[in-house]
Amino acid sequence: KGTIFLDEISEISLNTQAKLLRVLQEKEIMRVGSNKNIPIDARVIAATNADLVKSVKEGKFREDLFYRLSILPINIPPLRDRKEDIPLLTKRFIVKFNDEYGRNIADISNDALKKLMAHDWPGNVRELENIIGRSIIYMNMNEKVIEKIHLPQLYTSQVQNNDNCLLTVYDEVTTLDNVINKAESDYIKSIYMKYNKNKTHTAKILGISLRSLYYKMEKYGIS
């Protein structure tokens, strides 16, 4: 009896979806190697950053499982659409990393906070958490306030007209799916290289699970 949290629910296979649906309907599980059903009483919370309605239409997610899980849906806007939460989240992450790193950081300066507020946060809350953690690592032990100089470079997902532009010019007409896949592949590759091929950091910046990153890297042949 209790609560189970299933993150990135959209990434599980159709076969696993069928098994999960059966568990939710029958409220029973069977251990590997056993032939005995065990009754369970659990509350299931599932999360995803994917459009499950679209996945259902494309046949990638079971419709019956979707409705089984969507009893009380809660839509959380991306961080770029609720920047008023950044100061509160920042303070929460400072407390967290103070505990993890044995530090005593008291606050963040207004200039540093303004820089965070101006960012578009393509990696969502996980990116903010990563930025605060890295900033604290860069600080000297006698420093107590996160300043603008402590913040690592913030990578934007916006297309810009400069040498770092993510825009791809296509010489031939192609499908929208090909354009989207190319853009996703290029962006994942750029973040992966900028973080010295660290998959954990790359996944956090992109706002996806490590499992999703492995799937996408295999899909696009990124090594």
Secondary structure by P-SEA (a helix, b strand, c coil): cbbbbbcccccccaaaaaaaaaaaaacccccccccbbbbbbbbbbbbbccaaaaaaaaccccaaaaaaaccbbbbbccccccccaaaaaaaaaaaaaaaaaccccccccaaaaaaaaaccccccaaaaaaaaaaaaaaccccccccccccccbbbbccccccccccbbbbcccccaaaaaaaaaaaaaaaaaaaacccaaaaaaaacccaaaaaaaaaaaccc
